[in-house]
């Protein structure tokens, strides 16, 4: 959104790249959060592969991931 103030009469030449990076990072963060809270994740041990239980849902992680759907909506609305 700040790029629109820097280039008021046209889209900046690098706007699609900034948009793709922002959407990609937001989607990765949201998907990783959902995966770690719903699926048992594997990890390597000296004996072999073991599975952790899904991470519990705590208030701090909810505060960190709560703005992501809103940010994705903003990215979609203001796409170049």
QUIUR-V370723 format. One record per residue. N is the residue number from 0. OMEGA is omega in whole degrees, -180 to 180 (999 if undefined). BURIAL is + if it has 24 or more other ideal C-beta (glycine too) atoms within 12 Angstrom, else -. D_FIRST is the distance of its C-alpha to the first C-alpha in Angstrom with 2 decimals. Layout:
[[N & OMEGA & BURIAL & D_FIRST] [N & OMEGA & BURIAL & D_FIRST]]
This chain:
[[0 & 179 & - & 0.00] [1 & 179 & - & 3.80] [2 & 179 & - & 5.36] [3 & 176 & - & 5.42] [4 & 180 & - & 7.20] [5 & 179 & - & 9.27] [6 & -173 & - & 10.34] [7 & -175 & - & 10.80] [8 & -180 & - & 13.62] [9 & 174 & - & 12.87] [10 & 177 & - & 10.82] [11 & -176 & - & 11.11] [12 & -178 & - & 14.13] [13 & -179 & - & 12.89] [14 & 178 & - & 9.86] [15 & 179 & - & 12.38] [16 & 179 & - & 13.59] [17 & 180 & + & 10.47] [18 & -179 & + & 10.02] [19 & 179 & - & 13.77] [20 & 180 & - & 14.01] [21 & 179 & + & 11.62] [22 & 180 & + & 13.48] [23 & 180 & - & 16.70] [24 & 180 & - & 16.57] [25 & 178 & + & 15.75] [26 & 179 & - & 18.54] [27 & -180 & - & 20.93] [28 & -179 & - & 20.58] [29 & 180 & + & 21.20] [30 & 177 & - & 24.05] [31 & 177 & - & 25.69] [32 & -179 & + & 25.71] [33 & 179 & - & 27.31] [34 & -178 & - & 29.77] [35 & 180 & - & 30.96] [36 & -176 & - & 31.50] [37 & -175 & - & 33.40] [38 & 172 & - & 35.30] [39 & -176 & - & 37.88] [40 & 180 & - & 36.66] [41 & 172 & - & 39.30] [42 & -176 & - & 40.15] [43 & 174 & - & 42.98] [44 & 177 & - & 46.10] [45 & -179 & - & 49.35] [46 & -178 & - & 51.03] [47 & -178 & - & 48.42] [48 & 178 & - & 45.26] [49 & -178 & - & 44.56] [50 & 174 & - & 42.06] [51 & 173 & - & 40.25] [52 & 178 & - & 39.77] [53 & -179 & - & 36.24] [54 & 178 & - & 34.43] [55 & 179 & - & 34.73] [56 & -179 & - & 31.90] [57 & -176 & - & 31.31] [58 & -178 & - & 29.14] [59 & 179 & - & 27.19] [60 & 175 & - & 26.15] [61 & 177 & - & 25.19] [62 & -180 & - & 22.96] [63 & -174 & - & 21.28] [64 & -177 & + & 20.77] [65 & 180 & - & 20.22] [66 & -174 & - & 16.38] [67 & 178 & + & 16.19] [68 & 177 & - & 16.85] [69 & 178 & - & 14.23] [70 & 177 & - & 11.57] [71 & 177 & + & 13.10] [72 & 178 & - & 12.96] [73 & 177 & - & 9.21] [74 & -179 & + & 9.05] [75 & -178 & - & 11.84] [76 & -176 & - & 10.64] [77 & 180 & - & 7.51] [78 & -179 & - & 9.63] [79 & 999 & - & 10.38]]
